[in-house]
Amino acid sequence: MKNIIKLFVVILIAGISMNSQAQTQKIGHIDFQALVGFMPGQDSINKALESFVGGLEAQLQAMQSELETKYGDYQASQSTMSEIIRQTKEKEIMDLQQRIEAFNQQAQYEIQNKQATLTQPLLLKAQKAIEAVAKENGFTYIINGNEQIILYAGGTDIMPLVKKKLGI
């Protein structure tokens, strides 16, 4: 009986201790994507990315034009071509189609890499500002408030504090 009472007291003390710890934790939330959208430098990143994408689109358009020209020439003179020339032209057209598809896939990969490279410094700056605000204001946790996994965001929105820290 004494052991049961001792166990009950230990559990009660542990529960009170955990409860008091949970009450002292300060939780905040912020919409990280919105913060990044407010930050200066976003316009220059968008312009650089648009320029990069424009160059890739121009190259893709040139390849598409070449394909259309070759296909048009093939159709116009197909009836007068010898078998070997017809096969060579068909292979040439199929090879160009494959090159266009490969270029398109590689371009998508390059666009994602370029975007990551351009935005990385901005994201790091935002992250450091959030960490500084959290430390200065005694927050234990900061949660990205725009994620759908949060069912309740009763913490303090630290967006104004982080914007002030960044001077925006």
VEXTOR-810084 format. One record per atom (N, C-alpha, C, O): x, y, z. Coordinates in steps of 0.02 Angstrom, whole numbers, plus 50000, padded with zeros to 5 digits. Layout:
N
XYZ;...
This chain:
168
500414994050000;500005000050000;500435006350000;500295011149965;500985006250041;501435012050043;501755013049975;501865018749953;501915007449940;502235008049873;501755011249823;501955015149781;501115009549828;500625012449783;500555019849797;500505023849750;500545021849860;500495028849877;501115032649853;501065038149827;501705029549862;502325032749839;502325033549763;502515038849737;502105028349728;502065028649655;501575034049633;501715037849586;501005034549667;500515039649651;500795046649662;500685051149622;501165047749717;501465054149732;501985055949679;502025061649657;502405051049659;502905052249607;502575054249541;502795058949508;502055050649522;501695052149460;501375059049465;501395062849416;501095060649521;500785067149531;501295072749526;501165077849493;501875071949557;502405077049554;502665077749483;502775083349460;502755072049448;502985072349378;502475075849334;502655079849291;501835074549346;501305077749306;501285085249318;501215089149271;501355087249382;501365094449397;501975097749366;501935103349340;502535094349369;503155097049340;503085097949265;503285103049238;502805092849232;502705093349159;502215098849142;502315102449093;501695099449181;501185104549169;501495111549176;501345115949136;501905112549227;502205119149237;502705120649181;502785126449161;503055115449157;503515116549101;503125118449038;503335122949002;502575115049026;502175116448966;501895123548969;501825126748917;501735126049029;501455132649034;501975138049025;501795143649007;502615136649035;503135141649027;503395142048956;503775146548940;503205137448914;503435137648845;503025142748806;502405142948812;503365146848767;503045152048729;503075149948655;503605148648628;502495149648624;502455147348554;502215153148511;501735156548528;502545154048455;502345159148406;502245156048338;502465150348327;501945159548294;501865157048225;501975162748176;501885168648192;502165160848116;502285165648063;502145162347996;502265156347988;501915166147948;501825163647880;502475165047843;502595170547820;502895159947839;503575160747812;503555163047739;503945167347719;503105160247699;503065162247628;502865169647621;503135173147579;502405171847663;502205178947661;502785183347681;502895188647650;503155181247731;503745185147753;504235185947696;504475191447683;504395180447663;504875180747607;504605185247552;504985188747519;503945185147541;503645189447491;503705196847508;503735201047462;503725198547572;503795205547593;504515208047588;504625214147585;504985203547588;505695205547594;505945209047530;505765207147475;506355214247540;506655217447481;507135212547448;507445208347481;507195213047383;507625208547346;507225203447307;507485200147262;506595202647325;506165197747291;506075199747217;506055195447173;506015206247204;505925208547135;506525206847092;506455204647035;507125207947118;507725206547079;507805199047067;508045196947015;507595195047116;507615187747106;507135185747051;507305181747007;506535188547053;506035186947001;506275189046932;506175185446883;506585194946927;506835197346863;507395192846837;507405191146777;507845190946881;508395186546860;508125179746837;508365176946788;507635177146873;507345170746855;506965171346788;507005166846746;506595176746780;506235177846716;506715178246658;506585175546604;507275181646668;507775182146615;508065175346598;508155173646539;508215171446649;508495164746639;507995160346602;508175156946554;507365160546623;506835156546591;506735158946519;506625154846474;506765165546509;506685168246441;507215165646393;507065164046335;507835165146416;508365162446374;508245155146356;508355153046299;508015151246405;507865144246392;507265143546344;507265139246299;506765147746354;506175147546310;506365149446239;506105146546191;506815154246231;507035156146163;507395150346129;507295149146070;507815146846167;508175141146138;507685135646120;507745132546067;507195134446163;506685129246149;506275131246087;506125126946046;506105137546082;505725139946024;506125139045959;505845137245908;506775140345963;507195139445903;507215132045883;507195130445824;507245127745932;507245120545917;506575118345888;506555114245842;506025121145914;505365119545889;505285121945816;505005118445774;505545127945802;505505130545734;505905126145686;505685124845630;506485124045708;506895119545666;506525113045651;506535110545595;506185110345702;505805104245693;505235105345644;505125101245599;504875110845652;504315112345606;504555113145534;504235110745488;505125116445526;505405117445459;505595110745428;505435109345370;505945106545466;506165100045440;505565095645424;505555092145373;505055095845467;504465091745455;504085094345393;503845090345353;504045100845386;503715103645327;504075101845263;503765099945213;504735102345264;505135100345206;505045092945190;504995090945132;505035088945243;504945081745235;504275080245202;504235076245155;503735083445226;503075082245199;503025084545126;502705081245085;503335090145111;503285093045044;503635088644992;503395088144935;504185085445011;504565081644961;504565074144976;504975070544947;504145071845018;504125064845038;503985060244978;504285054944972;503535062244936;503335057944880;503895057144829;503905052244792;504355061844825;504895061344775;505545058744805;506045058144768;505565057344869;506185054944902;506295047544889;505825043644883;506925045844885;507095038744882;507015035944953;506965039845001;506995029444960;506875026145025;507415028045075;507255029445133;508035028145055;508585029645102;508555036845126;508685038245184;508385041445081;508335048445101;507735049445147;507775053045197;507175046145132;506585046545174;506735043945245;506555047145294;507075038245250;507245035445315;507725040145353;507665040945414;508195043045317;508665047545348;508305053745375;508445055945431;507855056545336;507475062445358;507025060845418;506965064745465;506705054945417;506275052945473;506695052145537;506485054245590;507275049045530;507705048245588;507945054945614;507975056145674;508105059445568;508315066145587;507765069845626;507905073145676;507145069245603;506575072445636;506465069245705;506355072845754;506485062645710;506395059345774;506955061145824;506825062045883;507565061545799;508125063445842;508025070545869;508155071945928;507805075045827;507685081845848;507115082145899;507155086045947;506595078245890;506055077945939;506315075546007;506135078246059;506735070546006;507025067846068;507475073046101;507475073746162;507855076746061;508285081946089;507865087546121;508045090246173;507305089146089;506855094246117;506575091946184;506555095746232;506355085646187;506085083046250;506625082946305;506485084846362;507225080846287;507775080646336;507945087746359;508065088946418;507955092446311;508095099446329;507565102146376;507715105546425;506935100546362;506385102946404;506445100246475;506355104046523;506605093946482;506695090946549;507285094146585;507235095846644;507835094946550;508435097946580;508295105246599;508535107746650;507905108746557;507745115746571;507335116346635;507455120846675;506865111846645;506465111946707;506915110946768;506835114446819;507375106446763;507855105146817;508285111346830;508395113246887;508525114446777;508945120346783;508565126246813;508845130146852;507935126946795;507515132346823;507435131446898;507495136246936;507305125346919;507235123946991;507885125447028;507885128447082;508445123446999;509105124747030;509245132247033;509495134747084;509095135746980;509215143046978;508785146547030;509025151047065;508165144447036;507715147547085;507975146247156;507965150747198;508195140147169;508465138447235;509095142547250;509175145047305;509525143247201;510145147047209;509995154447223;510315157547265;509515157247186;509355164347194;508995165747260;509115170947291;508575161247283;508175162547343;508525160547407;508325162647461;509045156447404;509375153947464;509615159547511;509475159147571;509955164747487;510175170047533;509585173547567;509625175347626;509045174647530;508455177847558;508135173447612;507925175947665;508095166947599;507805162347648;508235161947711;507965161747766;508885161947703;509335161847760;509265168147803;509275167847864;509205173847769;509115180147805;508465180147845;508455182347902;507935177647814;507285177147849;507335172447909;507075173947963;507655166747899;507725161947953;508125164748011;507945163748069;508665168347996;509065171448049;508665176748087;508725177348148;508255180548051;507845185748083;507325182448129;507205184848184;507035176948107;506545173348148;506885170748211;506615171348266;507475167748203;507845165148261;508015170848310;507955169948371;508225176548284;508395182148327;507785184648365;507825185948425;507215185448331;506605187648364;506385182548416;506165184448471;506435176248400;506235171048448;506665171348511;506405170848567;507315172248503;507765172648561;507635179148601;507615178948663;507555184648566;507445191048600;506795191248639;506755194548691;506295187648616;505625187848647;505455181548687;504895180848710;505935177148695;505845171348738;505375165948710;505065162348749;505335165348645;504915160148616;505285153448619;505895153048607;504925148248636;505205141548636;505135138448567;505595135048543;504575139548535;504445136848468;504135142248424;503755146448447;504315142048360;503995146148309;503755141248256;504145137148230;503125141648240;502835136948193;502655140648129;502425146348131;502775137448072;502575140348009;501815140048005;501525134747997;501505145748012;500775146148019;500375144947957;499765144347962;500675144447898;500275143447838;500215136047819;499895134447769;500495131647858;500445124547844;499775121947867;499515124047919;499495117347830;498835114647846;498855109647904;498325107647928;499445107747927;499485102847981;499345105848049;499275102148098;499305112348054;499175115548118;498415116148126;498065119148085;498185113348180;497475113548193;497285119648235;496725122148231;497735121948275;497615127748317;498245131848322;498775129248340;498205138148305;498775142648309;498605148048359;498455153748340;498635146348422;498465151148473;499055155148497;498995159448540;499635153748469;500235157348488;500225164448461;499725166548432;500755167948470;500815174848448;501105174948378;501605171748364;500785178748334;501045179648266;501635184448270;501545190248290;502215182148252;502815186248258;502985189948194;503535192748189;502545189948144;502675193348081;502875200648092;503375202748063;502515204548132;502715211548141;503415212248172;503785216748153;503585207948218;504245208248250;504805206648200;505315210048199;504695201548158;505205199648109;505265204948055;505815206448032;504695207748033;504725213047983;505105219048010;505495222247974;504995220648074;505365226148106;506105224648108;506525229048095;506285218348124;506975216248128;507315216948059;507905218848054;506935215448006;507205215847938;507155222947909;507425224247855;506815227347944;506745234247919;506235234847863;506305239247820;505735230547863;505215230947810;504535232047841;504035232547805;
